[in-house]
Amino acid sequence: MATLSFGQGSRTVRTSGWLETFRAADAWVVAAWGAAAAMAPGTSELSRQLRRGALECGASLVAATQCEKAGEKQGYIERARARLMEARYLLYLSRRFGAIDSRRYKTLSVQLNRALREVRARASP
């Protein structure tokens, strides 16, 4: 068991992968935010979309850990998964438009794939 603390209180959750999921998603959010900040001029909308999706992914996972109802929890997990799936296309566009270089694209893709695997593992069958 691990205790995750978010704001006003803390919540004890089973470490059946949730902590690993949060860490992978958090690493993705931080990397995406950094990449968005370093994007080439003229790509501000793409940068904004990447940041927005990354933050929504992280926030959705935190919300999922706070839910008691399985249906609500799965809804938040699905929202996080959807944001990660959208990020794939945003990364692709960023590379195509020259907003990020190949090296950063590869690093971000690895982090995105790890976060996606972890989020999928939290979804109910």
C-alpha positions in Angstrom: 0.0 0.0 0.0 1.1 3.5 -0.7 -0.2 6.9 0.3 -0.7 9.4 -2.4 -1.2 13.0 -1.1 -3.0 15.5 -3.3 -4.0 18.8 -1.8 -6.3 18.6 1.2 -6.0 15.0 2.1 -4.2 11.8 1.4 -5.5 8.6 0.0 -4.2 5.1 0.6 -4.3 3.0 -2.5 -3.1 -0.4 -3.2 0.2 -0.4 -5.1 -1.1 -2.8 -7.6 0.4 -0.6 -10.2 -1.2 2.8 -9.3 2.1 4.3 -8.1 3.9 3.1 -11.2 1.1 4.4 -13.4 1.3 7.8 -11.7 5.0 8.0 -12.0 4.9 7.1 -15.7 2.2 9.6 -16.4 4.0 12.3 -14.3 7.2 11.7 -16.2 5.2 12.1 -19.5 3.6 15.4 -18.3 6.9 16.9 -17.2 8.6 15.9 -20.5 5.7 17.1 -22.6 5.6 20.4 -20.8 9.3 20.9 -21.3 9.1 19.9 -25.0 6.2 22.3 -25.5 8.1 25.2 -23.9 11.0 24.5 -26.3 9.0 24.3 -29.5 9.9 26.4 -32.4 8.2 29.8 -32.9 5.0 29.7 -34.9 3.8 26.5 -33.2 2.2 28.0 -30.1 -1.2 26.4 -30.8 0.4 22.9 -31.1 2.4 23.6 -27.9 -0.7 24.7 -26.1 -2.6 21.5 -27.2 0.3 19.3 -26.1 0.4 20.9 -22.6 -3.4 20.8 -22.2 -3.6 17.1 -23.0 -0.7 16.2 -20.8 -2.2 18.1 -17.8 -5.6 16.6 -18.4 -4.0 13.1 -18.5 -2.3 13.6 -15.1 -5.3 15.3 -13.5 -7.6 12.4 -14.7 -5.3 9.8 -13.1 -5.3 11.7 -9.8 -9.1 12.0 -9.9 -9.3 8.2 -10.6 -7.4 7.5 -7.4 -9.9 9.5 -5.5 -13.0 7.7 -6.8 -14.8 5.1 -4.8 -17.2 4.0 -7.6 -15.7 1.7 -10.2 -17.6 3.4 -13.1 -16.3 6.8 -12.2 -12.8 5.5 -11.8 -12.9 3.8 -15.2 -14.2 7.1 -16.8 -11.2 9.0 -15.5 -8.9 6.2 -16.6 -10.4 6.3 -20.1 -10.1 10.1 -20.2 -6.3 9.8 -19.4 -5.9 7.1 -22.0 -7.7 9.2 -24.6 -5.4 12.2 -23.9 -2.3 10.0 -24.3 -3.7 8.7 -27.6 -4.2 12.3 -28.8 -0.7 13.1 -27.8 0.7 10.6 -30.3 -0.7 12.7 -33.1 0.5 16.0 -31.5 4.0 14.5 -31.3 3.9 13.4 -34.9 2.8 16.9 -36.0 5.5 18.5 -33.8 8.1 16.4 -35.6 6.6 17.0 -39.0 6.5 20.8 -38.5 10.0 20.9 -37.1 8.9 22.1 -33.7 10.9 19.3 -32.0 13.9 17.4 -33.2 14.2 13.7 -33.8 16.0 12.9 -30.6 13.4 14.6 -28.5 10.6 13.0 -30.5 12.0 9.5 -29.8 12.5 10.2 -26.1 9.0 11.6 -25.8 7.5 8.7 -27.7 9.2 6.2 -25.3 7.8 8.1 -22.3 4.4 8.3 -23.9 4.3 4.6 -24.7 5.3 3.8 -21.1 2.5 6.0 -19.7 0.0 4.5 -22.1 0.9 0.9 -21.1 0.5 1.8 -17.4 -2.8 3.5 -17.9 -4.1 0.6 -20.0 -3.1 -1.7 -17.2 -5.4 0.2 -14.8 -8.4 -0.2 -17.0 -10.9 -3.0 -16.1 -11.3 -5.8 -18.5 
